[in-house]
Amino acid sequence: MKDSITGKKSKLFAVSSVLVLIGVWWLASVLADSPILLPSPPKAFSGLIKIIGGDTFIPSVLSTIVRGLAGFFISIVLGTIVGMFSGLKPSVHVFLKPLLVTVRSTPVISIILLGLIWFDTGTVPVFIGFLVMFPIIATNVTEGVKSVDPGLVEMAKLFRVRPRRIVTGVYFPAIAPFFMSGASSAMGIGWKAVIACEVLSQPQFAIGTGMQNAQTYLLVAEVLAWTIVAIFLGYIFETVIGAIEKKLIRWR
């Protein structure tokens, strides 16, 4: 009963937060008194209806999702492998740490500009998404491996537990919370980086391209509408990751 009440209050606070945000936005648009500077929520909603009805909306959204997920899954695979080796081998960790710090510290705009030279416009967002998300995944997996009790591993080896069983029964449960935390952070940051890259690289179909085209013609309501679409998709992805994380916690 207590969890049920807490859940209802949580939803109430979430809805209230959204309503407050819309109210502040509406007030700011009234004070700005210019639809070019800041359209009101109804005008942005009208812009949203307009872009949804356009021929390029579905291809743009699907293309951005594919690019974001491609960068995400490549980061997951390589980040997990690198993180495992880095956590198990101190020498590998010492070798990789400066590289990961360098990638994390490099301005995204610099990488985007280089990517525009090296790749075609549709591939650059995937490349940027990977470079942004990979260090987060690798670092979190490394920390997860390091959190494993060495005594537990030694005991498992003493009882001649198969290596595969040690990985699935000892390492995976320990890594899971670190991995999911990294995945959630990576998706949140990577999703924004992919769309920002699309604004500059201008693929034929992309949410970022829609934003840039609307900005070029000072269609601010449509810029906000594309932003709402991006926020909504980001919320869906984070919700999915959160649901997976809850299942992993039960599994542990």
Backbone hydrogen bonds in HBPLUS format (Angstrom, degrees):
<---DONOR---> <-ACCEPTOR-->    atom                        ^
c    i                          cat <-CA-CA->   ^        H-A-AA   ^      H-
h    n   atom  resd res      DA  || num        DHA   H-A  angle D-A-AA Bond
n    s   type  num  typ     dist DA aas  dist angle  dist       angle   num
A0005-ILE N   A0001-MET O   3.03 MM   4  6.33 162.1  2.06 152.6 155.8     1
A0006-THR N   A0002-LYS O   2.95 MM   4  6.14 162.6  1.98 149.1 154.5     2
A0007-GLY N   A0003-ASP O   2.84 MM   4  6.01 151.8  1.92 143.6 151.6     3
A0008-LYS N   A0004-SER O   3.00 MM   4  6.32 153.5  2.08 146.9 153.4     4
A0009-LYS N   A0005-ILE O   2.92 MM   4  6.19 161.7  1.95 153.9 158.9     5
A0010-SER N   A0006-THR O   2.88 MM   4  6.04 154.1  1.95 146.4 154.1     6
A0011-LYS N   A0007-GLY O   3.05 MM   4  6.32 158.5  2.10 147.2 151.7     7
A0012-LEU N   A0008-LYS O   2.93 MM   4  6.15 154.8  1.99 146.1 153.8     8
A0013-PHE N   A0009-LYS O   2.87 MM   4  6.11 160.9  1.90 153.9 157.9     9
A0014-ALA N   A0010-SER O   2.98 MM   4  6.20 152.5  2.06 144.4 152.4    10
A0015-VAL N   A0011-LYS O   2.91 MM   4  6.14 164.7  1.93 152.9 156.1    11
A0016-SER N   A0012-LEU O   2.90 MM   4  6.05 157.7  1.95 146.5 153.5    12
A0017-SER N   A0013-PHE O   2.90 MM   4  6.05 151.6  1.98 143.5 150.8    13
A0018-VAL N   A0014-ALA O   3.11 MM   4  6.43 156.7  2.17 147.8 153.0    14
A0019-LEU N   A0015-VAL O   2.96 MM   4  6.24 161.3  2.00 152.3 157.5    15
A0020-VAL N   A0016-SER O   2.88 MM   4  6.11 156.5  1.94 150.3 156.7    16
A0021-LEU N   A0017-SER O   2.98 MM   4  6.19 158.2  2.03 146.1 152.2    17
A0022-ILE N   A0018-VAL O   2.92 MM   4  6.22 158.3  1.97 150.5 156.3    18
A0023-GLY N   A0019-LEU O   2.84 MM   4  6.04 153.8  1.91 144.4 152.4    19
A0024-VAL N   A0020-VAL O   2.86 MM   4  6.14 158.9  1.90 154.3 158.9    20
A0025-TRP N   A0021-LEU O   2.94 MM   4  6.14 160.7  1.98 147.2 153.1    21
A0026-TRP N   A0022-ILE O   2.82 MM   4  6.05 159.1  1.87 149.8 155.4    22
A0027-LEU N   A0023-GLY O   2.93 MM   4  6.14 161.9  1.96 149.4 154.2    23
A0028-ALA N   A0024-VAL O   2.87 MM   4  6.06 159.5  1.92 150.0 156.0    24
A0029-SER N   A0025-TRP O   2.94 MM   4  6.21 149.5  2.03 147.4 155.8    25
A0030-VAL N   A0026-TRP O   3.03 MM   4  6.33 147.7  2.14 145.5 154.1    26
A0031-LEU N   A0027-LEU O   2.96 MM   4  6.27 159.5  2.00 151.8 157.2    27
A0032-ALA N   A0028-ALA O   2.85 MM   4  6.02 151.7  1.93 144.2 152.5    28
A0033-ASP N   A0029-SER O   2.99 MM   4  6.08 143.3  2.13 135.0 144.3    29
A0038-LEU N   A0034-SER O   3.05 MM   4  6.23 170.7  2.06 170.1 167.2    30
A0043-LYS N   A0040-SER O   3.05 MM   3  5.32 118.2  2.44 105.4 120.2    31
A0044-ALA N   A0040-SER O   2.99 MM   4  6.32 156.1  2.04 155.5 163.2    32
A0045-PHE N   A0041-PRO O   2.81 MM   4  6.03 152.0  1.89 150.8 159.1    33
A0046-SER N   A0042-PRO O   2.89 MM   4  6.17 149.1  1.99 142.9 151.2    34
A0047-GLY N   A0043-LYS O   2.90 MM   4  6.21 150.1  1.99 142.2 150.7    35
A0048-LEU N   A0044-ALA O   2.84 MM   4  6.15 142.4  1.98 141.2 152.2    36
A0049-ILE N   A0045-PHE O   2.97 MM   4  6.32 156.4  2.03 150.0 154.8    37
A0050-LYS N   A0046-SER O   3.00 MM   4  6.24 151.0  2.08 142.5 150.9    38
A0051-ILE N   A0047-GLY O   2.98 MM   4  6.28 161.7  2.01 151.6 154.7    39
A0052-ILE N   A0048-LEU O   2.98 MM   4  6.10 155.8  2.04 148.6 155.8    40
A0053-GLY N   A0049-ILE O   3.11 MM   4  6.23 144.9  2.24 139.1 147.5    41
A0054-GLY N   A0051-ILE O   3.11 MM   3  5.01 152.3  2.19  97.2 105.8    42
A0060-SER N   A0056-THR O   2.92 MM   4  5.82 151.4  2.00 145.0 153.5    43
A0061-VAL N   A0057-PHE O   2.92 MM   4  6.15 166.1  1.94 160.5 163.7    44
A0062-LEU N   A0058-ILE O   2.92 MM   4  6.01 172.9  1.93 159.2 161.6    45
A0063-SER N   A0059-PRO O   2.93 MM   4  5.88 154.9  2.00 139.2 146.6    46
A0064-THR N   A0060-SER O   3.05 MM   4  6.21 158.7  2.10 146.2 151.6    47
A0065-ILE N   A0061-VAL O   2.96 MM   4  6.19 159.8  2.00 150.7 156.6    48
A0066-VAL N   A0062-LEU O   2.91 MM   4  6.11 161.3  1.95 150.2 155.0    49
A0067-ARG N   A0063-SER O   2.99 MM   4  6.22 160.4  2.03 147.0 152.2    50
A0068-GLY N   A0064-THR O   2.88 MM   4  6.06 165.8  1.90 152.6 156.9    51
A0069-LEU N   A0065-ILE O   2.85 MM   4  6.00 166.8  1.87 154.4 158.0    52
A0070-ALA N   A0066-VAL O   2.85 MM   4  5.89 150.9  1.93 144.0 152.6    53
A0071-GLY N   A0067-ARG O   3.07 MM   4  6.28 169.1  2.08 152.1 154.0    54
A0072-PHE N   A0068-GLY O   2.97 MM   4  6.12 149.6  2.06 140.4 149.9    55
A0073-PHE N   A0069-LEU O   2.82 MM   4  5.95 168.4  1.83 154.5 155.8    56
A0074-ILE N   A0070-ALA O   3.04 MM   4  6.15 160.4  2.08 149.5 155.1    57
A0075-SER N   A0071-GLY O   3.05 MM   4  6.09 153.0  2.13 137.0 144.8    58
A0076-ILE N   A0072-PHE O   2.86 MM   4  6.13 147.7  1.96 144.1 154.0    59
A0077-VAL N   A0073-PHE O   3.00 MM   4  6.19 167.5  2.02 150.6 152.1    60
A0078-LEU N   A0074-ILE O   3.01 MM   4  6.12 167.4  2.02 156.8 157.0    61
A0079-GLY N   A0075-SER O   2.70 MM   4  5.26 144.8  1.82 133.9 146.2    62
A0080-THR N   A0076-ILE O   2.98 MM   4  5.80 151.4  2.06 135.1 142.2    63
A0081-ILE N   A0077-VAL O   3.15 MM   4  6.37 163.9  2.18 148.3 152.6    64
A0082-VAL N   A0078-LEU O   2.89 MM   4  6.01 172.6  1.89 154.4 156.9    65
A0083-GLY N   A0079-GLY O   2.82 MM   4  5.73 153.2  1.90 137.0 145.9    66
A0084-MET N   A0080-THR O   2.91 MM   4  6.01 151.6  1.99 144.0 150.8    67
A0085-PHE N   A0081-ILE O   3.16 MM   4  6.44 170.3  2.17 153.8 155.2    68
A0086-SER N   A0082-VAL O   2.85 MM   4  5.97 158.2  1.90 149.7 156.9    69
A0087-GLY N   A0083-GLY O   2.89 MM   4  5.97 148.4  1.99 141.3 149.1    70
A0088-LEU N   A0084-MET O   2.97 MM   4  6.14 149.1  2.07 148.5 156.9    71
A0089-LYS N   A0085-PHE O   2.86 MM   4  5.77 151.7  1.94 147.7 154.6    72
A0092-VAL N   A0089-LYS O   3.04 MM   3  5.33 122.2  2.39 105.3 119.1    73
A0093-HIS N   A0089-LYS O   3.08 MM   4  6.45 155.5  2.14 152.1 159.6    74
A0094-VAL N   A0090-PRO O   2.94 MM   4  6.20 159.6  1.98 152.2 156.7    75
A0095-PHE N   A0091-SER O   3.02 MM   4  6.20 151.6  2.11 140.6 148.6    76
A0096-LEU N   A0092-VAL O   2.88 MM   4  6.05 157.4  1.93 151.6 157.1    77
A0097-LYS N   A0093-HIS O   2.94 MM   4  5.85 149.8  2.03 149.6 156.1    78
A0099-LEU N   A0096-LEU O   2.97 MM   3  5.23 116.4  2.39 105.6 121.9    79
A0100-LEU N   A0096-LEU O   2.94 MM   4  6.21 161.7  1.97 164.4 170.3    80
A0101-VAL N   A0097-LYS O   2.96 MM   4  6.12 162.5  1.99 155.6 160.6    81
A0102-THR N   A0098-PRO O   2.93 MM   4  6.03 152.6  2.01 141.1 148.7    82
A0103-VAL N   A0099-LEU O   3.01 MM   4  6.29 159.8  2.05 149.3 154.0    83
A0104-ARG N   A0100-LEU O   2.93 MM   4  6.14 162.5  1.96 149.5 154.6    84
A0105-SER N   A0101-VAL O   2.90 MM   4  5.97 145.9  2.02 143.7 152.9    85
A0106-THR N   A0102-THR O   3.01 MM   4  6.05 131.5  2.25 144.3 154.9    86
A0110-SER N   A0107-PRO O   3.05 MM   3  5.42 128.8  2.32 105.7 118.2    87
A0111-ILE N   A0107-PRO O   3.34 MM   4  6.80 156.8  2.40 150.7 156.4    88
A0112-ILE N   A0108-VAL O   2.88 MM   4  6.16 157.1  1.93 154.9 162.1    89
A0113-LEU N   A0109-ILE O   3.02 MM   4  6.19 163.9  2.04 147.4 150.7    90
A0114-LEU N   A0110-SER O   3.05 MM   4  6.31 156.6  2.11 146.4 152.8    91
A0115-GLY N   A0111-ILE O   2.76 MM   4  5.93 154.7  1.82 147.4 155.6    92
A0116-LEU N   A0112-ILE O   2.89 MM   4  6.17 145.2  2.01 149.9 158.9    93
A0117-ILE N   A0114-LEU O   3.00 MM   3  5.22 137.3  2.19 100.9 113.2    94
A0118-TRP N   A0114-LEU O   3.05 MM   4  6.38 147.9  2.16 146.5 156.0    95
A0119-PHE N   A0115-GLY O   2.83 MM   4  5.69 169.2  1.84 157.5 158.9    96
A0123-THR N   A0120-ASP O   3.08 MM   3  5.51 139.6  2.25 111.1 122.0    97
A0124-VAL N   A0120-ASP O   3.20 MM   4  6.39 148.2  2.31 159.1 168.3    98
A0126-VAL N   A0123-THR O   3.05 MM   3  5.37 121.5  2.41 106.9 121.4    99
A0127-PHE N   A0123-THR O   3.05 MM   4  6.35 160.8  2.09 157.4 163.4   100
A0128-ILE N   A0124-VAL O   2.87 MM   4  6.13 162.5  1.90 160.6 165.3   101
A0129-GLY N   A0125-PRO O   2.84 MM   4  5.94 162.1  1.88 144.5 150.1   102
A0130-PHE N   A0126-VAL O   2.93 MM   4  6.13 157.7  1.98 148.7 154.5   103
A0131-LEU N   A0127-PHE O   3.04 MM   4  6.31 166.9  2.06 151.7 154.4   104
A0132-VAL N   A0128-ILE O   2.98 MM   4  6.14 149.0  2.08 151.1 159.4   105
A0133-MET N   A0129-GLY O   2.99 MM   4  6.05 158.3  2.04 147.3 153.3   106
A0134-PHE N   A0130-PHE O   2.78 MM   4  5.56 164.3  1.80 157.4 161.3   107
A0137-ILE N   A0133-MET O   3.14 MM   4  6.44 164.0  2.17 161.1 165.4   108
A0138-ALA N   A0134-PHE O   2.93 MM   4  6.08 177.3  1.93 164.9 165.8   109
A0139-THR N   A0135-PRO O   2.95 MM   4  5.90 161.9  1.98 141.4 146.9   110
A0140-ASN N   A0136-ILE O   3.09 MM   4  6.19 163.9  2.12 146.4 151.0   111
A0141-VAL N   A0137-ILE O   2.95 MM   4  6.12 163.7  1.98 157.0 161.5   112
A0142-THR N   A0138-ALA O   2.99 MM   4  6.12 156.9  2.04 146.0 152.7   113
A0143-GLU N   A0139-THR O   3.03 MM   4  6.33 158.7  2.08 148.4 153.5   114
A0144-GLY N   A0140-ASN O   2.94 MM   4  6.19 148.0  2.04 143.3 152.7   115
A0145-VAL N   A0141-VAL O   2.93 MM   4  6.24 156.5  1.98 153.9 158.8   116
A0146-LYS N   A0142-THR O   3.01 MM   4  6.28 159.1  2.05 149.7 155.7   117
A0147-SER N   A0143-GLU O   3.08 MM   4  6.23 127.9  2.36 135.8 148.4   118
A0147-SER N   A0144-GLY O   3.18 MM   3  5.14 136.1  2.38  93.6 105.8   119
A0148-VAL N   A0145-VAL O   3.20 MM   3  5.62 161.0  2.23 110.6 116.4   120
A0152-LEU N   A0149-ASP O   2.98 MM   3  5.36 129.6  2.24 107.6 120.3   121
A0153-VAL N   A0149-ASP O   3.33 MM   4  6.79 152.3  2.41 149.5 157.0   122
A0154-GLU N   A0150-PRO O   2.91 MM   4  6.20 162.8  1.94 154.5 159.2   123
A0155-MET N   A0151-GLY O   2.91 MM   4  6.05 153.2  1.99 143.1 150.4   124
A0156-ALA N   A0152-LEU O   3.02 MM   4  6.23 153.5  2.09 141.2 148.2   125
A0157-LYS N   A0153-VAL O   2.98 MM   4  6.31 154.9  2.04 149.4 156.2   126
A0158-LEU N   A0154-GLU O   2.84 MM   4  6.05 148.3  1.94 143.4 153.0   127
A0159-PHE N   A0155-MET O   3.02 MM   4  6.34 148.1  2.13 146.8 153.8   128
A0161-VAL N   A0156-ALA O   2.90 MM   5  5.33 168.0  1.91 157.0 156.3   129
A0160-ARG N   A0157-LYS O   2.93 MM   3  4.77 154.0  2.00 103.2 107.7   130
A0165-ARG N   A0162-ARG O   2.91 MM   3  5.20 120.1  2.28 104.9 120.1   131
A0166-ILE N   A0162-ARG O   2.96 MM   4  6.37 147.6  2.07 151.3 161.7   132
A0167-VAL N   A0163-PRO O   2.97 MM   4  6.25 156.2  2.03 150.0 155.6   133
A0168-THR N   A0164-ARG O   3.03 MM   4  6.27 167.0  2.05 149.4 152.4   134
A0169-GLY N   A0165-ARG O   2.72 MM   4  5.54 149.1  1.81 140.8 150.2   135
A0170-VAL N   A0166-ILE O   2.83 MM   4  5.21 145.5  1.94 132.4 139.3   136
A0171-TYR N   A0166-ILE O   3.21 MM   5  6.73 155.1  2.28 149.0 156.5   137
A0172-PHE N   A0167-VAL O   2.86 MM   5  6.09 159.6  1.91 168.3 174.1   138
A0175-ILE N   A0171-TYR O   2.85 MM   4  6.03 154.3  1.92 158.5 166.7   139
A0176-ALA N   A0172-PHE O   2.89 MM   4  5.86 151.3  1.97 155.2 161.7   140
A0178-PHE N   A0175-ILE O   3.00 MM   3  5.37 114.8  2.44 113.2 129.3   141
A0179-PHE N   A0175-ILE O   2.76 MM   4  5.85 162.1  1.79 163.1 168.1   142
A0180-MET N   A0176-ALA O   2.90 MM   4  6.10 165.7  1.93 158.9 161.5   143
A0181-SER N   A0177-PRO O   3.03 MM   4  6.07 156.0  2.09 139.8 146.6   144
A0182-GLY N   A0178-PHE O   2.96 MM   4  6.14 156.9  2.02 144.7 151.2   145
A0183-ALA N   A0179-PHE O   2.79 MM   4  6.04 153.5  1.86 148.0 156.4   146
A0184-SER N   A0180-MET O   2.90 MM   4  6.06 160.1  1.94 148.1 152.5   147
A0185-SER N   A0181-SER O   3.07 MM   4  6.28 165.1  2.10 147.1 151.1   148
A0186-ALA N   A0182-GLY O   2.77 MM   4  5.84 161.5  1.80 150.0 156.3   149
A0187-MET N   A0183-ALA O   2.90 MM   4  5.99 160.3  1.94 146.2 151.3   150
A0188-GLY N   A0184-SER O   3.11 MM   4  6.28 161.3  2.14 145.5 150.6   151
A0189-ILE N   A0185-SER O   3.01 MM   4  6.22 168.6  2.02 155.9 158.3   152
A0190-GLY N   A0186-ALA O   2.67 MM   4  5.52 157.3  1.72 148.0 156.2   153
A0191-TRP N   A0187-MET O   2.92 MM   4  5.65 155.5  1.98 138.3 144.1   154
A0193-ALA N   A0189-ILE O   3.09 MM   4  6.36 154.2  2.16 146.8 154.7   155
A0194-VAL N   A0190-GLY O   2.87 MM   4  6.07 156.4  1.92 153.3 158.6   156
A0195-ILE N   A0191-TRP O   3.25 MM   4  6.49 164.2  2.27 146.9 150.1   157
A0196-ALA N   A0192-LYS O   2.94 MM   4  6.09 160.0  1.98 148.0 154.3   158
A0197-CYS N   A0193-ALA O   2.89 MM   4  6.03 151.1  1.97 144.5 152.4   159
A0198-GLU N   A0194-VAL O   2.96 MM   4  6.26 147.2  2.07 142.3 151.6   160
A0199-VAL N   A0195-ILE O   3.06 MM   4  6.39 144.4  2.19 146.1 154.9   161
A0200-LEU N   A0197-CYS O   3.10 MM   3  5.31 126.0  2.40  99.7 112.7   162
A0201-SER N   A0197-CYS O   2.75 MM   4  5.95 167.4  1.77 160.8 165.2   163
A0202-GLN N   A0198-GLU O   2.85 MM   4  5.33 151.6  1.93 135.4 141.4   164
A0210-GLY N   A0206-ALA O   3.08 MM   4  6.38 153.2  2.15 143.3 150.1   165
A0211-MET N   A0207-ILE O   2.99 MM   4  6.34 153.0  2.06 149.4 156.8   166
A0212-GLN N   A0208-GLY O   2.95 MM   4  6.21 161.7  1.99 148.6 153.2   167
A0213-ASN N   A0209-THR O   2.90 MM   4  6.08 163.2  1.93 152.5 156.8   168
A0214-ALA N   A0210-GLY O   3.05 MM   4  6.16 157.3  2.10 143.4 149.6   169
A0215-GLN N   A0211-MET O   2.89 MM   4  6.13 156.0  1.95 149.5 156.6   170
A0216-THR N   A0212-GLN O   2.95 MM   4  6.14 149.8  2.04 146.6 154.5   171
A0219-LEU N   A0214-ALA O   2.77 MM   5  4.88 163.7  1.79 156.4 151.2   172
A0218-LEU N   A0215-GLN O   3.05 MM   3  4.79 162.6  2.08 104.2 106.8   173
A0222-GLU N   A0219-LEU O   3.01 MM   3  5.48 126.1  2.31 107.3 120.3   174
A0223-VAL N   A0219-LEU O   3.09 MM   4  6.51 147.6  2.20 146.0 156.0   175
A0224-LEU N   A0220-VAL O   2.94 MM   4  6.25 161.2  1.97 155.7 159.3   176
A0225-ALA N   A0221-ALA O   2.90 MM   4  6.11 142.5  2.05 134.2 145.7   177
A0226-TRP N   A0222-GLU O   2.87 MM   4  6.12 161.0  1.91 151.2 153.9   178
A0227-THR N   A0223-VAL O   3.00 MM   4  6.22 147.9  2.11 140.2 149.9   179
A0228-ILE N   A0224-LEU O   2.87 MM   4  6.17 149.9  1.96 146.1 153.5   180
A0229-VAL N   A0225-ALA O   3.07 MM   4  6.42 153.7  2.14 146.4 153.2   181
A0230-ALA N   A0226-TRP O   2.96 MM   4  6.26 157.8  2.01 148.1 153.6   182
A0231-ILE N   A0227-THR O   2.89 MM   4  6.17 159.1  1.94 152.2 157.8   183
A0232-PHE N   A0228-ILE O   2.92 MM   4  6.09 159.9  1.96 149.1 154.7   184
A0233-LEU N   A0229-VAL O   3.00 MM   4  6.25 161.1  2.03 151.7 156.2   185
A0234-GLY N   A0230-ALA O   2.95 MM   4  6.13 158.7  1.99 146.7 153.2   186
A0235-TYR N   A0231-ILE O   2.87 MM   4  6.11 150.1  1.96 146.9 155.2   187
A0236-ILE N   A0232-PHE O   3.02 MM   4  6.33 151.8  2.10 144.8 152.1   188
A0237-PHE N   A0233-LEU O   3.03 MM   4  6.34 164.1  2.05 154.5 157.5   189
A0238-GLU N   A0234-GLY O   3.02 MM   4  6.23 163.2  2.05 149.0 153.6   190
A0239-THR N   A0235-TYR O   2.91 MM   4  6.06 149.8  2.01 145.1 153.6   191
A0240-VAL N   A0236-ILE O   2.95 MM   4  6.23 156.7  2.01 151.5 157.4   192
A0241-ILE N   A0237-PHE O   2.98 MM   4  6.25 164.4  2.00 151.9 155.9   193
A0242-GLY N   A0238-GLU O   2.87 MM   4  6.02 152.6  1.95 141.3 149.5   194
A0243-ALA N   A0239-THR O   2.92 MM   4  6.19 151.1  2.00 146.2 153.6   195
A0244-ILE N   A0240-VAL O   2.99 MM   4  6.30 156.8  2.05 150.7 156.8   196
A0245-GLU N   A0241-ILE O   2.88 MM   4  6.10 152.8  1.96 146.2 154.3   197
A0246-LYS N   A0242-GLY O   3.05 MM   4  6.32 151.1  2.13 145.2 151.8   198
A0247-LYS N   A0243-ALA O   3.19 MM   4  6.51 153.5  2.27 143.9 150.4   199
A0248-LEU N   A0244-ILE O   2.96 MM   4  6.28 150.7  2.05 147.8 156.3   200
A0249-ILE N   A0245-GLU O   2.96 MM   4  6.24 149.3  2.05 146.5 154.8   201
A0250-ARG N   A0246-LYS O   3.12 MM   4  6.44 154.8  2.19 144.9 150.8   202
A0251-TRP N   A0247-LYS O   2.94 MM   4  6.19 152.2  2.02 143.2 151.6   203
A0252-ARG N   A0248-LEU O   2.91 MM   4  6.18 152.7  1.98 147.8 154.2   204
